[in-house]
Amino acid sequence: KIDGADTNGIDVGAAVKKIRGPRGSTVTLTIARDGLSEPREIQVTRDVINVPTIITTLRPDGVFVIQLYSFTANSPQLFREGLREFIDSGSTRLILDLRGNPGGYLEAAVDMASWFLPSGKIVVTEDYVEHAKNTVHRSRGYDIFNQNLKMVVLVDRGSASASEILAKALQHYGIATIVGTKTFGKGSVQELVNITSDTSLKITVARWLGPDTMQIPLEGIAPDIEVAFTPEDKEDGKDIQLERAVALLLEKSQ
């Protein structure tokens, strides 16, 4: 419920409209979930939510974490700065966290992959019907890391589109180990076609092919090491996927 009003039968957009309101005002959400004997009321104060594009952290154990939340126009620049922090830290153990990242600019993903791949290596191919105008996106060859780099990419069902393209490329070339759960499975390219002045139709015009020329699976990219959250983990605030990634990198360092 939202402020006591039942939400059965309304779509997400309508629910969001009910939840939004003037900054500083409150809204009461009534939620039910597994583990609760009865619905719980939560009062939330409305405010502006600023979602960062990237967050970098050097952990006490020496593992450097880059959390990337979206692939925007300025993501490549922010990612480059994050990598500079990683290099300056002296660490050789890197975690790229793409969990919950829905994607964005394709060129941003290609640019980021280029920091790890030699020039000319295929990152992704746009495969059109009858291969009429296929576009191959290749590494720009920044390739600044040597074999001392130990890397893990974290993914989950919220990792889609550009996130899958970057993760797939790093997995295929053996740059990184993928940890987490299967990704979203956004293996296609869509275009909007205007029908009338106020309606449009989204149609699939191509599919994404990874460096192995195989389509990004519609069921999602499978991780090398699957680690799924349990309800207990979420309740306790444990990030077992991150913990497994850190343990893996520390094992490789021995």
PyRosetta script that sets phi, psi and omega in degrees:
from pyrosetta import init, pose_from_sequence

init()
pose = pose_from_sequence("KIDGADTNGIDVGAAVKKIRGPRGSTVTLTIARDGLSEPREIQVTRDVINVPTIITTLRPDGVFVIQLYSFTANSPQLFREGLREFIDSGSTRLILDLRGNPGGYLEAAVDMASWFLPSGKIVVTEDYVEHAKNTVHRSRGYDIFNQNLKMVVLVDRGSASASEILAKALQHYGIATIVGTKTFGKGSVQELVNITSDTSLKITVARWLGPDTMQIPLEGIAPDIEVAFTPEDKEDGKDIQLERAVALLLEKSQ")
pose.set_psi(1, 153.0)
pose.set_omega(1, 176.0)
pose.set_phi(2, -123.1)
pose.set_psi(2, 113.2)
pose.set_omega(2, -174.7)
pose.set_phi(3, 51.8)
pose.set_psi(3, 41.5)
pose.set_omega(3, 176.7)
pose.set_phi(4, 84.1)
pose.set_psi(4, -9.5)
pose.set_omega(4, -178.5)
pose.set_phi(5, -89.4)
pose.set_psi(5, 133.2)
pose.set_omega(5, -179.4)
pose.set_phi(6, -65.6)
pose.set_psi(6, 139.8)
pose.set_omega(6, -179.5)
pose.set_phi(7, -104.5)
pose.set_psi(7, 3.7)
pose.set_omega(7, 177.6)
pose.set_phi(8, -60.4)
pose.set_psi(8, 129.0)
pose.set_omega(8, 175.4)
pose.set_phi(9, 89.1)
pose.set_psi(9, -4.9)
pose.set_omega(9, 177.9)
pose.set_phi(10, -101.9)
pose.set_psi(10, 151.4)
pose.set_omega(10, -177.9)
pose.set_phi(11, -86.0)
pose.set_psi(11, 176.4)
pose.set_omega(11, -176.6)
pose.set_phi(12, -61.4)
pose.set_psi(12, -42.0)
pose.set_omega(12, -178.8)
pose.set_phi(13, -59.5)
pose.set_psi(13, -42.4)
pose.set_omega(13, 179.5)
pose.set_phi(14, -67.3)
pose.set_psi(14, -37.4)
pose.set_omega(14, 178.6)
pose.set_phi(15, -65.6)
pose.set_psi(15, -42.5)
pose.set_omega(15, 179.1)
pose.set_phi(16, -61.6)
pose.set_psi(16, -41.3)
pose.set_omega(16, 179.6)
pose.set_phi(17, -61.8)
pose.set_psi(17, -36.7)
pose.set_omega(17, 178.5)
pose.set_phi(18, -70.2)
pose.set_psi(18, -35.9)
pose.set_omega(18, -177.6)
pose.set_phi(19, -74.0)
pose.set_psi(19, -36.3)
pose.set_omega(19, -178.7)
pose.set_phi(20, -69.9)
pose.set_psi(20, 153.7)
pose.set_omega(20, 178.8)
pose.set_phi(21, -178.3)
pose.set_psi(21, -173.5)
pose.set_omega(21, -177.8)
pose.set_phi(22, -59.4)
pose.set_psi(22, 142.9)
pose.set_omega(22, 177.8)
pose.set_phi(23, -59.9)
pose.set_psi(23, 132.5)
pose.set_omega(23, 179.6)
pose.set_phi(24, 94.8)
pose.set_psi(24, -16.8)
pose.set_omega(24, 176.7)
pose.set_phi(25, -79.8)
pose.set_psi(25, 169.3)
pose.set_omega(25, -177.0)
pose.set_phi(26, -118.9)
pose.set_psi(26, 155.8)
pose.set_omega(26, 174.7)
pose.set_phi(27, -136.8)
pose.set_psi(27, 140.5)
pose.set_omega(27, -179.9)
pose.set_phi(28, -105.5)
pose.set_psi(28, 122.3)
pose.set_omega(28, 179.1)
pose.set_phi(29, -106.3)
pose.set_psi(29, 131.2)
pose.set_omega(29, 174.8)
pose.set_phi(30, -106.1)
pose.set_psi(30, 116.9)
pose.set_omega(30, -174.0)
pose.set_phi(31, -120.7)
pose.set_psi(31, 151.0)
pose.set_omega(31, 174.3)
pose.set_phi(32, -130.5)
pose.set_psi(32, 139.3)
pose.set_omega(32, 178.9)
pose.set_phi(33, -157.3)
pose.set_psi(33, 168.0)
pose.set_omega(33, 178.7)
pose.set_phi(34, -58.6)
pose.set_psi(34, 137.0)
pose.set_omega(34, 178.4)
pose.set_phi(35, 98.2)
pose.set_psi(35, -15.6)
pose.set_omega(35, 177.7)
pose.set_phi(36, -99.8)
pose.set_psi(36, 128.1)
pose.set_omega(36, -179.2)
pose.set_phi(37, -71.3)
pose.set_psi(37, -25.7)
pose.set_omega(37, 178.8)
pose.set_phi(38, -150.9)
pose.set_psi(38, 159.3)
pose.set_omega(38, -179.6)
pose.set_phi(39, -56.2)
pose.set_psi(39, 147.8)
pose.set_omega(39, -179.1)
pose.set_phi(40, -117.2)
pose.set_psi(40, 138.4)
pose.set_omega(40, 177.2)
pose.set_phi(41, -96.0)
pose.set_psi(41, 132.2)
pose.set_omega(41, 178.4)
pose.set_phi(42, -126.7)
pose.set_psi(42, 126.0)
pose.set_omega(42, 178.2)
pose.set_phi(43, -96.7)
pose.set_psi(43, 126.4)
pose.set_omega(43, -176.3)
pose.set_phi(44, -118.4)
pose.set_psi(44, 133.5)
pose.set_omega(44, 175.2)
pose.set_phi(45, -91.1)
pose.set_psi(45, 125.7)
pose.set_omega(45, -177.8)
pose.set_phi(46, -71.1)
pose.set_psi(46, 139.7)
pose.set_omega(46, 178.4)
pose.set_phi(47, -160.7)
pose.set_psi(47, 169.9)
pose.set_omega(47, 176.6)
pose.set_phi(48, -76.2)
pose.set_psi(48, 130.3)
pose.set_omega(48, 179.2)
pose.set_phi(49, -105.6)
pose.set_psi(49, 116.3)
pose.set_omega(49, 177.4)
pose.set_phi(50, -99.5)
pose.set_psi(50, 111.7)
pose.set_omega(50, -179.4)
pose.set_phi(51, -95.2)
pose.set_psi(51, 118.3)
pose.set_omega(51, -179.4)
pose.set_phi(52, -71.4)
pose.set_psi(52, 154.6)
pose.set_omega(52, 175.3)
pose.set_phi(53, -78.5)
pose.set_psi(53, -37.3)
pose.set_omega(53, -174.4)
pose.set_phi(54, -149.1)
pose.set_psi(54, 143.5)
pose.set_omega(54, 174.4)
pose.set_phi(55, -133.3)
pose.set_psi(55, 132.6)
pose.set_omega(55, 178.9)
pose.set_phi(56, -115.6)
pose.set_psi(56, 143.2)
pose.set_omega(56, -178.6)
pose.set_phi(57, -145.1)
pose.set_psi(57, 130.8)
pose.set_omega(57, 170.0)
pose.set_phi(58, -100.3)
pose.set_psi(58, 112.4)
pose.set_omega(58, -178.4)
pose.set_phi(59, -75.3)
pose.set_psi(59, 158.4)
pose.set_omega(59, 178.1)
pose.set_phi(60, -59.5)
pose.set_psi(60, -26.7)
pose.set_omega(60, -179.9)
pose.set_phi(61, -83.3)
pose.set_psi(61, 3.0)
pose.set_omega(61, 176.4)
pose.set_phi(62, 91.4)
pose.set_psi(62, -0.7)
pose.set_omega(62, 177.5)
pose.set_phi(63, -84.8)
pose.set_psi(63, 131.0)
pose.set_omega(63, -179.2)
pose.set_phi(64, -99.9)
pose.set_psi(64, 131.2)
pose.set_omega(64, -176.6)
pose.set_phi(65, -118.2)
pose.set_psi(65, 128.5)
pose.set_omega(65, 171.9)
pose.set_phi(66, -113.7)
pose.set_psi(66, 115.0)
pose.set_omega(66, 175.8)
pose.set_phi(67, -98.0)
pose.set_psi(67, 118.3)
pose.set_omega(67, -178.6)
pose.set_phi(68, -112.9)
pose.set_psi(68, 120.7)
pose.set_omega(68, -172.5)
pose.set_phi(69, -98.1)
pose.set_psi(69, -18.1)
pose.set_omega(69, 179.2)
pose.set_phi(70, -165.4)
pose.set_psi(70, 161.8)
pose.set_omega(70, 177.2)
pose.set_phi(71, -107.6)
pose.set_psi(71, 88.8)
pose.set_omega(71, -178.5)
pose.set_phi(72, -100.0)
pose.set_psi(72, -179.7)
pose.set_omega(72, -179.6)
pose.set_phi(73, -62.7)
pose.set_psi(73, -32.2)
pose.set_omega(73, -178.5)
pose.set_phi(74, -99.3)
pose.set_psi(74, 5.3)
pose.set_omega(74, 178.6)
pose.set_phi(75, -59.5)
pose.set_psi(75, -41.5)
pose.set_omega(75, 179.3)
pose.set_phi(76, -58.2)
pose.set_psi(76, -41.1)
pose.set_omega(76, 178.7)
pose.set_phi(77, -65.7)
pose.set_psi(77, -44.1)
pose.set_omega(77, 179.3)
pose.set_phi(78, -65.6)
pose.set_psi(78, -37.2)
pose.set_omega(78, 178.5)
pose.set_phi(79, -66.6)
pose.set_psi(79, -41.1)
pose.set_omega(79, 177.5)
pose.set_phi(80, -60.0)
pose.set_psi(80, -42.3)
pose.set_omega(80, 178.2)
pose.set_phi(81, -65.1)
pose.set_psi(81, -37.7)
pose.set_omega(81, 177.3)
pose.set_phi(82, -64.3)
pose.set_psi(82, -40.4)
pose.set_omega(82, 177.6)
pose.set_phi(83, -66.3)
pose.set_psi(83, -34.9)
pose.set_omega(83, 177.0)
pose.set_phi(84, -63.7)
pose.set_psi(84, -41.9)
pose.set_omega(84, 175.9)
pose.set_phi(85, -61.0)
pose.set_psi(85, -41.6)
pose.set_omega(85, 179.1)
pose.set_phi(86, -60.5)
pose.set_psi(86, -47.1)
pose.set_omega(86, 180.0)
pose.set_phi(87, -64.3)
pose.set_psi(87, -44.9)
pose.set_omega(87, -179.2)
pose.set_phi(88, -64.5)
pose.set_psi(88, -24.9)
pose.set_omega(88, -179.3)
pose.set_phi(89, -71.7)
pose.set_psi(89, -19.5)
pose.set_omega(89, -178.1)
pose.set_phi(90, 84.8)
pose.set_psi(90, -1.3)
pose.set_omega(90, 179.6)
pose.set_phi(91, -77.1)
pose.set_psi(91, 152.8)
pose.set_omega(91, 173.2)
pose.set_phi(92, -118.5)
pose.set_psi(92, 8.6)
pose.set_omega(92, -176.1)
pose.set_phi(93, -116.6)
pose.set_psi(93, 115.9)
pose.set_omega(93, -172.2)
pose.set_phi(94, -124.3)
pose.set_psi(94, 133.0)
pose.set_omega(94, 171.1)
pose.set_phi(95, -114.7)
pose.set_psi(95, 124.0)
pose.set_omega(95, 173.4)
pose.set_phi(96, -104.3)
pose.set_psi(96, 112.9)
pose.set_omega(96, -175.5)
pose.set_phi(97, -96.8)
pose.set_psi(97, 107.3)
pose.set_omega(97, 179.7)
pose.set_phi(98, -108.2)
pose.set_psi(98, 15.2)
pose.set_omega(98, -179.4)
pose.set_phi(99, -65.5)
pose.set_psi(99, 133.3)
pose.set_omega(99, 179.5)
pose.set_phi(100, 74.0)
pose.set_psi(100, 7.0)
pose.set_omega(100, -179.4)
pose.set_phi(101, -89.0)
pose.set_psi(101, 111.5)
pose.set_omega(101, -174.5)
pose.set_phi(102, -79.4)
pose.set_psi(102, -3.8)
pose.set_omega(102, 179.1)
pose.set_phi(103, 106.8)
pose.set_psi(103, -147.3)
pose.set_omega(103, -176.6)
pose.set_phi(104, 143.7)
pose.set_psi(104, -129.1)
pose.set_omega(104, -175.3)
pose.set_phi(105, -69.6)
pose.set_psi(105, 122.8)
pose.set_omega(105, 176.4)
pose.set_phi(106, -59.6)
pose.set_psi(106, -44.3)
pose.set_omega(106, -177.0)
pose.set_phi(107, -61.4)
pose.set_psi(107, -29.0)
pose.set_omega(107, 177.4)
pose.set_phi(108, -65.9)
pose.set_psi(108, -41.6)
pose.set_omega(108, 178.9)
pose.set_phi(109, -65.0)
pose.set_psi(109, -41.5)
pose.set_omega(109, 179.0)
pose.set_phi(110, -63.8)
pose.set_psi(110, -42.5)
pose.set_omega(110, 180.0)
pose.set_phi(111, -63.3)
pose.set_psi(111, -42.1)
pose.set_omega(111, -179.4)
pose.set_phi(112, -66.3)
pose.set_psi(112, -40.7)
pose.set_omega(112, 177.9)
pose.set_phi(113, -62.1)
pose.set_psi(113, -29.7)
pose.set_omega(113, -176.5)
pose.set_phi(114, -65.0)
pose.set_psi(114, -20.3)
pose.set_omega(114, 178.0)
pose.set_phi(115, -71.1)
pose.set_psi(115, -15.6)
pose.set_omega(115, -175.2)
pose.set_phi(116, -116.6)
pose.set_psi(116, -7.7)
pose.set_omega(116, -172.8)
pose.set_phi(117, -122.5)
pose.set_psi(117, 145.7)
pose.set_omega(117, 174.8)
pose.set_phi(118, -63.7)
pose.set_psi(118, 158.5)
pose.set_omega(118, -179.9)
pose.set_phi(119, -59.5)
pose.set_psi(119, 137.1)
pose.set_omega(119, 175.3)
pose.set_phi(120, 92.7)
pose.set_psi(120, -14.0)
pose.set_omega(120, 179.1)
pose.set_phi(121, -66.2)
pose.set_psi(121, 136.1)
pose.set_omega(121, -179.1)
pose.set_phi(122, -70.8)
pose.set_psi(122, 129.0)
pose.set_omega(122, 174.9)
pose.set_phi(123, -96.0)
pose.set_psi(123, -48.6)
pose.set_omega(123, -179.9)
pose.set_phi(124, -161.5)
pose.set_psi(124, 153.8)
pose.set_omega(124, 177.4)
pose.set_phi(125, -123.9)
pose.set_psi(125, 133.9)
pose.set_omega(125, 171.8)
pose.set_phi(126, -88.4)
pose.set_psi(126, 109.8)
pose.set_omega(126, -174.4)
pose.set_phi(127, -101.4)
pose.set_psi(127, 105.8)
pose.set_omega(127, -177.2)
pose.set_phi(128, -90.5)
pose.set_psi(128, 166.8)
pose.set_omega(128, -179.7)
pose.set_phi(129, -56.3)
pose.set_psi(129, 130.4)
pose.set_omega(129, -179.1)
pose.set_phi(130, 58.0)
pose.set_psi(130, 20.3)
pose.set_omega(130, 175.9)
pose.set_phi(131, 55.8)
pose.set_psi(131, 29.9)
pose.set_omega(131, -173.7)
pose.set_phi(132, -62.5)
pose.set_psi(132, -40.6)
pose.set_omega(132, -176.9)
pose.set_phi(133, -141.4)
pose.set_psi(133, 47.7)
pose.set_omega(133, -179.2)
pose.set_phi(134, -56.7)
pose.set_psi(134, 139.9)
pose.set_omega(134, 178.0)
pose.set_phi(135, -121.0)
pose.set_psi(135, 122.9)
pose.set_omega(135, 179.0)
pose.set_phi(136, -101.2)
pose.set_psi(136, 123.8)
pose.set_omega(136, 178.8)
pose.set_phi(137, -102.0)
pose.set_psi(137, 120.6)
pose.set_omega(137, -174.4)
pose.set_phi(138, -114.4)
pose.set_psi(138, 158.3)
pose.set_omega(138, 177.2)
pose.set_phi(139, -61.0)
pose.set_psi(139, 141.5)
pose.set_omega(139, 176.5)
pose.set_phi(140, -85.6)
pose.set_psi(140, -1.6)
pose.set_omega(140, 169.1)
pose.set_phi(141, 76.6)
pose.set_psi(141, 29.6)
pose.set_omega(141, 175.1)
pose.set_phi(142, -63.8)
pose.set_psi(142, -46.7)
pose.set_omega(142, 167.3)
pose.set_phi(143, 37.3)
pose.set_psi(143, 61.6)
pose.set_omega(143, -172.0)
pose.set_phi(144, -93.7)
pose.set_psi(144, -4.2)
pose.set_omega(144, -175.1)
pose.set_phi(145, -104.0)
pose.set_psi(145, 144.9)
pose.set_omega(145, 177.7)
pose.set_phi(146, -99.7)
pose.set_psi(146, -168.3)
pose.set_omega(146, -175.2)
pose.set_phi(147, -71.7)
pose.set_psi(147, -7.1)
pose.set_omega(147, 177.7)
pose.set_phi(148, -73.9)
pose.set_psi(148, -15.9)
pose.set_omega(148, -179.3)
pose.set_phi(149, -67.9)
pose.set_psi(149, 130.2)
pose.set_omega(149, 174.0)
pose.set_phi(150, -119.8)
pose.set_psi(150, 121.9)
pose.set_omega(150, -168.2)
pose.set_phi(151, -135.8)
pose.set_psi(151, 141.5)
pose.set_omega(151, 173.8)
pose.set_phi(152, -128.2)
pose.set_psi(152, 139.1)
pose.set_omega(152, 173.0)
pose.set_phi(153, -112.0)
pose.set_psi(153, 127.0)
pose.set_omega(153, 177.9)
pose.set_phi(154, -95.4)
pose.set_psi(154, 130.5)
pose.set_omega(154, 179.1)
pose.set_phi(155, -136.7)
pose.set_psi(155, 162.6)
pose.set_omega(155, 173.6)
pose.set_phi(156, -154.6)
pose.set_psi(156, -170.3)
pose.set_omega(156, -178.2)
pose.set_phi(157, -62.9)
pose.set_psi(157, -19.0)
pose.set_omega(157, 178.6)
pose.set_phi(158, -85.8)
pose.set_psi(158, -4.0)
pose.set_omega(158, 179.0)
pose.set_phi(159, -86.1)
pose.set_psi(159, 115.3)
pose.set_omega(159, -173.8)
pose.set_phi(160, -138.1)
pose.set_psi(160, 163.6)
pose.set_omega(160, 169.9)
pose.set_phi(161, 54.9)
pose.set_psi(161, -113.9)
pose.set_omega(161, -177.8)
pose.set_phi(162, -60.3)
pose.set_psi(162, -31.6)
pose.set_omega(162, 176.3)
pose.set_phi(163, -61.8)
pose.set_psi(163, -42.5)
pose.set_omega(163, -179.8)
pose.set_phi(164, -69.5)
pose.set_psi(164, -36.8)
pose.set_omega(164, 178.7)
pose.set_phi(165, -62.6)
pose.set_psi(165, -46.7)
pose.set_omega(165, 180.0)
pose.set_phi(166, -66.4)
pose.set_psi(166, -46.1)
pose.set_omega(166, -179.3)
pose.set_phi(167, -62.0)
pose.set_psi(167, -42.6)
pose.set_omega(167, -179.1)
pose.set_phi(168, -62.4)
pose.set_psi(168, -43.4)
pose.set_omega(168, -179.7)
pose.set_phi(169, -64.0)
pose.set_psi(169, -45.3)
pose.set_omega(169, -179.2)
pose.set_phi(170, -67.4)
pose.set_psi(170, -32.8)
pose.set_omega(170, 176.7)
pose.set_phi(171, -70.8)
pose.set_psi(171, -47.0)
pose.set_omega(171, -175.8)
pose.set_phi(172, -60.1)
pose.set_psi(172, -42.9)
pose.set_omega(172, -177.1)
pose.set_phi(173, -86.5)
pose.set_psi(173, 5.9)
pose.set_omega(173, 176.0)
pose.set_phi(174, 72.7)
pose.set_psi(174, 20.5)
pose.set_omega(174, 179.7)
pose.set_phi(175, -76.9)
pose.set_psi(175, -39.4)
pose.set_omega(175, -173.7)
pose.set_phi(176, -136.4)
pose.set_psi(176, 153.4)
pose.set_omega(176, 170.8)
pose.set_phi(177, -94.8)
pose.set_psi(177, 132.9)
pose.set_omega(177, -178.9)
pose.set_phi(178, -94.0)
pose.set_psi(178, 126.6)
pose.set_omega(178, -178.5)
pose.set_phi(179, -125.3)
pose.set_psi(179, 140.4)
pose.set_omega(179, 177.0)
pose.set_phi(180, 135.9)
pose.set_psi(180, -135.3)
pose.set_omega(180, 177.8)
pose.set_phi(181, -126.0)
pose.set_psi(181, 173.2)
pose.set_omega(181, -179.8)
pose.set_phi(182, -57.3)
pose.set_psi(182, 146.9)
pose.set_omega(182, -179.8)
pose.set_phi(183, -81.6)
pose.set_psi(183, -175.8)
pose.set_omega(183, -173.6)
pose.set_phi(184, -66.8)
pose.set_psi(184, -42.7)
pose.set_omega(184, -178.2)
pose.set_phi(185, 95.0)
pose.set_psi(185, 42.8)
pose.set_omega(185, 179.2)
pose.set_phi(186, -91.1)
pose.set_psi(186, 79.1)
pose.set_omega(186, -174.2)
pose.set_phi(187, -97.8)
pose.set_psi(187, 21.0)
pose.set_omega(187, -175.6)
pose.set_phi(188, -135.1)
pose.set_psi(188, 163.0)
pose.set_omega(188, 179.6)
pose.set_phi(189, -112.4)
pose.set_psi(189, 128.5)
pose.set_omega(189, 179.5)
pose.set_phi(190, -114.7)
pose.set_psi(190, 152.9)
pose.set_omega(190, 172.8)
pose.set_phi(191, -129.9)
pose.set_psi(191, 147.2)
pose.set_omega(191, 176.3)
pose.set_phi(192, -92.0)
pose.set_psi(192, 128.1)
pose.set_omega(192, 177.4)
pose.set_phi(193, -113.3)
pose.set_psi(193, 121.8)
pose.set_omega(193, 179.8)
pose.set_phi(194, -72.1)
pose.set_psi(194, 126.6)
pose.set_omega(194, 179.1)
pose.set_phi(195, -96.8)
pose.set_psi(195, -52.6)
pose.set_omega(195, 174.3)
pose.set_phi(196, -132.3)
pose.set_psi(196, -173.6)
pose.set_omega(196, -178.1)
pose.set_phi(197, -64.9)
pose.set_psi(197, -24.8)
pose.set_omega(197, -177.4)
pose.set_phi(198, -125.2)
pose.set_psi(198, 13.4)
pose.set_omega(198, 176.3)
pose.set_phi(199, -135.0)
pose.set_psi(199, 151.3)
pose.set_omega(199, 177.6)
pose.set_phi(200, -147.6)
pose.set_psi(200, 162.1)
pose.set_omega(200, -178.2)
pose.set_phi(201, -124.4)
pose.set_psi(201, 129.9)
pose.set_omega(201, 177.1)
pose.set_phi(202, -94.8)
pose.set_psi(202, 121.9)
pose.set_omega(202, -179.1)
pose.set_phi(203, -122.7)
pose.set_psi(203, 150.0)
pose.set_omega(203, 177.7)
pose.set_phi(204, -84.8)
pose.set_psi(204, 125.8)
pose.set_omega(204, -176.5)
pose.set_phi(205, -115.8)
pose.set_psi(205, -15.2)
pose.set_omega(205, -178.3)
pose.set_phi(206, -161.4)
pose.set_psi(206, 174.1)
pose.set_omega(206, 176.8)
pose.set_phi(207, -130.5)
pose.set_psi(207, 154.3)
pose.set_omega(207, 178.0)
pose.set_phi(208, -85.8)
pose.set_psi(208, 129.7)
pose.set_omega(208, 173.3)
pose.set_phi(209, -112.2)
pose.set_psi(209, 132.3)
pose.set_omega(209, 177.7)
pose.set_phi(210, -74.1)
pose.set_psi(210, -178.9)
pose.set_omega(210, 179.6)
pose.set_phi(211, -59.4)
pose.set_psi(211, -22.8)
pose.set_omega(211, 179.1)
pose.set_phi(212, -86.9)
pose.set_psi(212, 9.3)
pose.set_omega(212, -178.9)
pose.set_phi(213, 65.8)
pose.set_psi(213, 10.8)
pose.set_omega(213, 176.8)
pose.set_phi(214, -96.9)
pose.set_psi(214, 142.5)
pose.set_omega(214, 179.1)
pose.set_phi(215, -64.5)
pose.set_psi(215, 142.3)
pose.set_omega(215, 172.4)
pose.set_phi(216, -59.7)
pose.set_psi(216, 120.2)
pose.set_omega(216, -171.7)
pose.set_phi(217, -56.7)
pose.set_psi(217, 138.8)
pose.set_omega(217, 178.3)
pose.set_phi(218, -66.6)
pose.set_psi(218, -21.7)
pose.set_omega(218, 176.8)
pose.set_phi(219, -88.1)
pose.set_psi(219, 0.9)
pose.set_omega(219, 177.0)
pose.set_phi(220, 101.8)
pose.set_psi(220, 159.4)
pose.set_omega(220, 176.9)
pose.set_phi(221, -79.3)
pose.set_psi(221, 129.6)
pose.set_omega(221, 179.7)
pose.set_phi(222, -81.8)
pose.set_psi(222, 134.2)
pose.set_omega(222, 178.1)
pose.set_phi(223, -71.8)
pose.set_psi(223, 157.9)
pose.set_omega(223, 173.7)
pose.set_phi(224, -68.8)
pose.set_psi(224, -36.9)
pose.set_omega(224, 177.8)
pose.set_phi(225, -127.1)
pose.set_psi(225, 113.4)
pose.set_omega(225, -178.2)
pose.set_phi(226, -86.2)
pose.set_psi(226, 127.0)
pose.set_omega(226, 176.9)
pose.set_phi(227, -135.9)
pose.set_psi(227, 113.7)
pose.set_omega(227, -177.9)
pose.set_phi(228, -109.8)
pose.set_psi(228, 142.0)
pose.set_omega(228, 176.1)
pose.set_phi(229, -70.7)
pose.set_psi(229, 142.7)
pose.set_omega(229, 170.5)
pose.set_phi(230, -102.4)
pose.set_psi(230, 159.9)
pose.set_omega(230, 176.2)
pose.set_phi(231, -55.2)
pose.set_psi(231, -34.1)
pose.set_omega(231, 179.8)
pose.set_phi(232, -66.7)
pose.set_psi(232, -39.7)
pose.set_omega(232, 178.4)
pose.set_phi(233, -60.3)
pose.set_psi(233, -45.6)
pose.set_omega(233, -179.0)
pose.set_phi(234, -64.6)
pose.set_psi(234, -40.2)
pose.set_omega(234, -179.5)
pose.set_phi(235, -64.5)
pose.set_psi(235, -36.9)
pose.set_omega(235, -178.2)
pose.set_phi(236, -86.0)
pose.set_psi(236, -4.2)
pose.set_omega(236, -179.4)
pose.set_phi(237, 72.9)
pose.set_psi(237, 23.2)
pose.set_omega(237, -179.4)
pose.set_phi(238, -86.1)
pose.set_psi(238, 137.7)
pose.set_omega(238, 174.4)
pose.set_phi(239, -107.6)
pose.set_psi(239, 81.6)
pose.set_omega(239, -174.7)
pose.set_phi(240, -70.6)
pose.set_psi(240, -23.2)
pose.set_omega(240, 176.6)
pose.set_phi(241, -68.9)
pose.set_psi(241, -45.3)
pose.set_omega(241, 176.7)
pose.set_phi(242, -64.2)
pose.set_psi(242, -41.4)
pose.set_omega(242, 179.7)
pose.set_phi(243, -60.5)
pose.set_psi(243, -40.8)
pose.set_omega(243, 179.6)
pose.set_phi(244, -68.0)
pose.set_psi(244, -39.0)
pose.set_omega(244, 178.5)
pose.set_phi(245, -63.4)
pose.set_psi(245, -44.0)
pose.set_omega(245, 178.8)
pose.set_phi(246, -62.7)
pose.set_psi(246, -46.0)
pose.set_omega(246, -179.8)
pose.set_phi(247, -60.1)
pose.set_psi(247, -40.0)
pose.set_omega(247, 179.7)
pose.set_phi(248, -62.8)
pose.set_psi(248, -44.5)
pose.set_omega(248, -179.8)
pose.set_phi(249, -67.2)
pose.set_psi(249, -38.9)
pose.set_omega(249, 179.2)
pose.set_phi(250, -68.7)
pose.set_psi(250, -33.7)
pose.set_omega(250, 176.1)
pose.set_phi(251, -64.7)
pose.set_psi(251, -41.0)
pose.set_omega(251, -179.0)
pose.set_phi(252, -67.2)
pose.set_psi(252, -21.7)
pose.set_omega(252, -177.4)
pose.set_phi(253, -82.1)
pose.set_psi(253, -12.5)
pose.set_omega(253, -176.2)
pose.set_phi(254, -84.9)
pose.dump_pdb("model.pdb")
